[in-house]
Amino acid sequence: MKYFKKFYLVIYPLLIVFFIFMLDKIFLIQESWIRIGIAIALAYILSPRKKIIKTATGDRKQLTWIFLKNPIFLD
């Protein structure tokens, strides 16, 4: 999990590249603007979210993702 804390910003671009490749090779979508639009939408839905949670001790940054059970605190 410590690597996930450092590199969570890289997940969004990697998902875009993965979905563009998948739409091109598997689903054979030839129009690049359709491929890019669908890939960006899917990557946005599946990318991790960073929230600021206000607690009694101060603000904490929380990272949530659809594939994680528990949130990860960045602070």
N, C-alpha and C positions, 0 to 999 in steps of 0.2 A: 504494500500500500504506500510505502514511502516514495516509490518511483511514480506512482499515480498522482501524488500530491505535486510533484515537480513538473510532470509532463502532461497535465490534463488539458492545457491549451493546444496541444498538438493533435488531440483526438479529433477535433472538428475538421481540420484540413485532411487528415488521413481518411476519415469517413467519406468526405467528398470525392477523393481520388478513388477509393474503393467502389463507391456506387457508380461513378462514371465508367470505370472499367467493367463493372458487372452489367450495366445497362448496354454497353457497347458490345461486349463479347457474348453474353448469355441471351439477352433479350433482343439484340441486333437492332437497336434504335440508331438510325443513321444521322438524324438531325442533331447537330451539336447543341443548339440552344435548348431543345427539349431535354436532352441528356443532362445538361448542366443544371437546368431548373429543377428537375426531379431529384438529382443528386444533392443539391443544396437544401431542398425541402426535407428530404429524408435525413440528411446529416444534422440539420437543425433540430429535428424531433428527437433523434437518438443521442445527441451530444449532452455532456454533463452540464448541470446548472450550478451557478455559484450564487448563494443567497447570503445576506448579512442578517444575522440573528441578534436581536438585542437581548442581553441577559443582565442580571444584576451586577456582574463584574465588568461589563462593558460589551462592546460589539464583537462578535465572532463571525468569521467567514465559514460558511458551511457548503460543502460540495455534495450534491445529490445527483444520482444517475439512475436510470431505469434498471440497470443490471446490478446495482448494489443493494444489499439489504439495509445496511445502516449508513447514515451519512458520514462523511469524512470532514473533520474540522481542519482548516488550513492554518490556523493560528496555533 
